[in-house]
Amino acid sequence: MLKESTLTTLTNSNIAELLAIEAENASHFVQRALRRASRRAFLWDEEAAHLVEQNRSLTGLSGIGPYIEKLIMRWIADPPRVPKPPSLRRDFLTIPQARAALARRPAWLSELKGDLQMHTQWSDGSGSVSEMVEGGEQRGYEYVSITDHSKGLAIAGGIDEKQLSQQAKEIDSVNRTSKVAGKKIRALRSIELNLNPRGDGDMDKRSLARLDLVLGCFHSSLRKKEDQTSRYIAALRNPSIQILGHPRGRIYNFRPGLSADWSRVFGVAAELDKAVEIDAYPDRQDLSLDLVRLAKKAGCRISLGTDSHGLSQLAFIELGLASAVLAGVKRERILNFMSRGKLLDWVASVRELAFLRTSQK
């Protein structure tokens, strides 16, 4: 039996970093397995060290087979020094860390009104609109925002204006069914609008104006090292969007994301009363915690979205909400605590402000 002090030395976050380092010099096949386990370590429900303490196998954890289990067991028995992660892997929360943070605000998770980013079979998701709505209903939500990709992102099955109109009919049908069944949940007609580096969208503005909500995201030129402040300000000033999604564009152990004068960016968001997103997908967690703190200081609104591509991923909301808790964001600045009516009123006010600014030019 390992000593208690040893068992609590390595967290899942530490293990994720050790796995990523181990992968750097591994053969191709083993490298892939190690990198996969490193990513999945953030989703383990329990600390691996606690499982070892209880003489339970680690192979029940996602991504862990006998070879990787032996590695982790060795590290727990004789903890190595864990260096500070590089920017590619820095400031990602694990599920145990998120749940510890949420324990500070025990009512927040149950009081969320909805999830503001998810994908369906219309683009690259695995669930139908009806299935994602049902998943939200099971979580007690009042709404879910259907944000399939727009046409410019063909690799993710992006939809065009005609498909968006067809999807709206399906959403209306699902909402009618929910209403007849006496359910409070409704699907919001939305989209993840693909933005080019100039902040322009790839869809007809009239189509976007018919939606309940528009999330704007960058998906290209995401490895630039020079300052990208102007790109973000241009996006926020795009009158079609209300939420700037996964702003940095970072992905765990793959891409560190873009740099900007974030205080200035968030200041513009606050001025326009637009929201910036905490994308809760484990590999993204974007905004990162340090930037959530800056956004809070600037006074701008926060949107939480799981970026779900399937029903099981709706649970990722814990990671996004925990970031808001740790950053000290006030409940009234988080869109997801708004009722559906108040959320739509906010969208209308943001659109009106954008119209007034455009007409004054």
N, C-alpha and C positions, 0 to 999 in steps of 0.2 A: 504494500500500500504506500502510495506517495504521500509525502508530508503536505499538510494543508497549505503551508506558505508557498510551496512550490506550485501547487495546483492552481492557485489564484494569480500566479505571475503572468501567464500568457492568456491574453484575451483572444476572442475570435478575430479581432482586428489585427492583433499581432501575428496570429497564425496566417491570416490572409497575406500579410506582407512577406513573411518567411516563405510561403508557397510561391509567391511571385518572384522572389529572389532566386529560389531553387530552380525555377523554370528557365532562368536566363542561361544556364549552362547545360540544360538537359537535352536529350535527343528529341527529335521532332515529335514523336508520338507521346513521349512522357511530358514534354513541354506543354502540349495541348491539354493534357489531363491536369497538370499542375495549375495552369492558368485558369482553367474552368473551375477547379476547386477553390482557387483564390477568390474568384468572383462570387462563388456561391457561399463562401464563408460568411458573407454579410447577411445571408438569409437564414442561417442556422438558428433555430428557436432557442437553443441552449448553448451555454459556453462549453466548448469541447473539453476544457479542463475539468468541469463539473461532471461530465460523463465519465471521464477516466477515474475520478474520485469514487464514483459509484460502481466501478467495474463494469461499465456498459460499453459496448462496441461503438466505435466511431463510424463504422460503415453504414450506419443508419442515417448519417448526415449526407445531404446532397453533394455529389461530386467526389465522395470518399470511397475508395476501394482499399484492398489489403495493403498495397504498396504505400499509398499516401497515409493510411492509418499508422503504419510503422514509423514514418517520418514524424508525424505529429506526436505520437507517443514518446519518441526520443526527445523531441524538443520540450515536451512538458516535463519529462523526467530530469532533464538537464537544460534549463532554459538558456538559449543563446542570447546575445545582445541583439535587440531589434532596432535597426537604424530608423531614423525619421524617413518616412516614405517620400519619394520624389513627387513632384507636382502631379504626375500621372495617376498617383494612387493616394493622394492626401485628402484627409477630411471627409471620409465616407463613414457613415454610421452603420453599425450592425443592428440587427433586430433586438438583441438584449439591451444594447445601449439606448435604442429608441424607446423601448418599453420602460426603461428606468426613467427616462426623461418624461414620458407621458404620465408616469405615476405622480408627477408634480401637479398635473392638471387632469385628475381622474375623470372628469365629466366631459372633457373636450372631444374625445374620440366618439362617444355616443351622441354628442350634440352636433356633429357635423351635418350639414344639410345636403352635401353632395360632393361629387368628384368632377373636376373640370377639365380632364383630358383622358380620353380613351379611344380605342380604335376597334372597328368591326370588320366583318367580311367585305365591306364595301372597299376597303383598301387592304391593309396588311394584318388585320386582326383575325382571330380564329372564331370569335363569337358573332352571332347575329345581333341586330339592334335589340330585339326582344330579349335575348339572353343576357345582354349587358344591363338592360333595364331591370330585369329580374334579379340580377346580382346586386344591383344598387338597392333594390327594394328589400332584399334580405339583410342588407347592412343598415336599414332604417333611413335611407336617404329620401330626400324630397325631389331630387333631380340628379341626372347624370348628363354630362355634356358629350355629345357624340362628335368627336373631332378627327374624322378620317383625313388622310393626307390629300392635299390639292394636286392638280394635274401635273405641275412641274416636277414632282417627285415620282417619276414613273417607276423607279426601282422599288418603291413601296406601294405600288398600285394606286397612285394618286388619281382622284376622280375629277372629271371636268364639270362644267356648269350644268350640262344635261343630266349627268348622273347625280349631281347634288340636288337637282330638282326632283328626281325620282326618289332619292333617299328621303327627302322631306315628306313625300307622300307616305313612305313606310313609317317614318317617325310619327306622323300624324295618326296613322292607323294604330300603332302601338300605344300611343297616348290615349286614344279613344277606348281601347281595350282595357287599359289600366283604370281609366275613369269609371267605366261600366262595372268593373270588378271592385270598385270602392277603394282602390289603392291611391295613395297620395303622390306616388312618384311619377315624374314626367321626364321624358327625354328632351333635352335642349338641342335645337338644330344649330350645329356649329361646324367648324372646320379647323384643321391645322394648316393655316395658309403658309405656303412656301415663300419665303422672302429672299430676294437676291441681295447682294452686298450693298446695294443702294437703298435698301429698305422697301422696295416695291414688291407687291404681291403678284401672283400669277393667275388670278381669277378676275372675271368681270366684276366691277364694283357694285353693279346693280344686284348681282346674285348674292354678294356678301351682305348687302344691306337688308336682305330678306331673312337673314339668319338671326338667331337669338343672341349669338355671341361669336366673336372671331378671335382665335388664338394665332398669333403670328410667330413663325420660327425660322431661323437660319439653318440651312442644310448644306451649304456650299462654302468653299473658301474658309474652312474652319481650322486650318493649320497655320494661318498667318501669324507672325510673331510681332509685327508692328501694331501700334495702338489702333483700336477699332472703335473708338468713341463715336466718331461721326456716323458710322454704320448704325449703331444703336439709337442714336438720337433721330436719325432719319426714319428708322423703323417705328419708333414711338410716335413720331409726327405723321405717320401714315394714318389717315383718317378712318381707314377700314378696320383697324385692329383695336381691341380693348385690352388684350393680355399679351405680353411678350413672353413666349414660352422657352423653356430650357436655354436661358440666355447665353451662358458661356459656351455651350456646345461641347462640354467635356464628356468623355466616356472612360470609365475606369480602365487603367492599364493599356489604353489605346490612344487617347487624345486628351491633352491637358486643357484644351479650350482656348478661347480668345481672351485678349487683354484689353482693358479700357480704363478710362477714368470713371470708375463705377459710381463714385459719389455724384459726379455730374450727371451720369446716365440716370441714376435713381432720382436725382433732383428734377430732371425733366419729366420722368414718369409721375412724380408727385404733382408737379405743376399741371399736367394734363389729366390728372386723376385716373391714370391708367395703372394696371397691375403688372407686376413681374411675378413669374411663376417659380415655385419650388416643384420641379419635376421629381416625383418620388420614386421613379424607376431606379432600382438598386445600383445599376451601372452608371446612372447619370447623377442623381442627387444634386440637381442643378436648378437653382442656385445652391452653391456650397454654403456652409454655415457662416463663414466669414463674410460672404456677400449678403446673406440674409440679415446679418447684423447691420451692415451698411445701409441696406434698403430700409430697415426699420428706423435707423437714425434719420434718413432722408424723409421719412413720413409717407412713403408710397404704399399702395395696397399690395397684398400678397394673395396669389392664387395657388391652390394646391391641386395637382393632377397626378394620377398614378402612371399615366402614359400606358395604361393597360392594353395588352394585345390578346387578352384572354381573361376568363372569369376569375381564375385563381389569383391574378395579379392585382385585383382590386384591393387586396390586403396590404399592398405596398404603401397605402396612404399613411400608415404608421410612421414611415421614415420621413415623409414630408412634414407631417404635423409635429413630429419630434424636433425637427430643425427649427420650426417656428417657435416652439416652446423654449428651446435652448437659447435662441437669439433674443428672447424676451418680446416677441411680437405680440401686440395686444389683439385680443379676440376681434374687436370691432374693425381691425384693419385686414382681416382675412375674409376674402369673398365667400369662402365655403361655409361660413356661419350665417350668411344672409339667407333669408327665405327666398323662394323662387321669385316672388313678386318684387322684393327689394333688389334682388340681383338684376332683374330685367329693367327695373327703374334706373339702376346705376348705369347699365349699358346705354339706355336712352339718353341719360344726361351726358355721358362721355361722347356719344355721337353728336349731340347738340353742340357741345363745346367745340368739337372738331369742325363741325359745319360753320360755326361762327368765326373760328380762326381762319378757315379757308376763304370765307366770303369777304373777310376784311383785307385780304391780300390784294 
